[in-house]
Amino acid sequence: MNATTKNQPIETAVNEIERIHQPTLEEFKHKIFPARKPVVITGKMTDWKALSLWSVDYLNTVIGNKEINVHVSHNKIFNVDPEAGFTIASKKMKFTDFTNWIVQEQKTDEHYYLQQSPVTITFPELVPDIEIPDYIDPKLFMITNLWIGTGGNVSPLHHDMSENLLSQVCGRKRVLLFAPQQTSRLYPFPAHSKTPHMSQLNIDQLDINRFPKFQKAQCIECLLEPGEMLFIPAFWWHQVYSLDQINISLNFWWKTHFKEYFTPPGRRLVAQIPGLIWQICKNFAGAN
Ligand SMILES: O=C(O)CCC(=O)C(=O)O
């Protein structure tokens, strides 16, 4: 990866992601999931109607003038506001106005991204076109989110507390991934802040004097193509770049095992949010 500073490029060690074709449920459960390493799963979305159906015209017909809530950015980096916690600046607009904006590649000051929209609530009409992967234990399943955007959008470096299958329908995404053990090299916001799961780094314009340890970070790079799923284990840091004009993905989140809270980012959260321990115990009890 070429991160850049004002003076010189920085070389951070990058490894390419492994791809596995149509692993069985047993392979996922006993090999892929326990390895706690991201992989791309190919050939698992072949039965999804979304792959052949979802074009802008189709989505406009099915969704039409529904009002949606899109996130807004002035520089295409869709950052949460560290003062406000989980909120990102947003705006309500008609779905068709949003897709027109994408198609016309408008050179506006504002850029829009439909991020993390719970599909069963906001777009129930799209549910028949997708399938919850059978790798996910129904007792642990949390939510399916829809993401629609355009090339150049960036979801900056962060981790989630859930297991994730990021599933690509249209366009490609470039994803940079860092293991939980790399946390101290990624300069998260302080554990007591409102955004302990976000990194302070802008890895494309790195301030090397402030963040020197990033140079030692080990990264896995992935180019996710339509029809592919990326397994992102809980607490893995990731930064996601949307490529191509029309970019559509879904992510499936499910509850992680309590032992993942012993990883460095998990420990930071538990230390600051005591109520989390109770939640984790409940999750674990519910799944057994
Ligand atoms: O696709 C994106 O822009 C971000 C996805 C993401 O962060 C996630 O699936 O957790």
The ligand as an ORCA input file, in Angstrom:
! r2SCAN-3c Opt
* xyz 0 1
  O     -18.733     -0.650      2.287
  C     -18.417      0.297      2.996
  O     -18.271      1.453      2.579
  C     -18.156      0.039      4.466
  C     -18.585     -1.328      4.896
  C     -18.257     -1.567      6.340
  O     -17.599     -0.814      7.004
  C     -18.739     -2.797      6.961
  O     -19.331     -3.645      6.275
  O     -18.533     -2.949      8.180
*
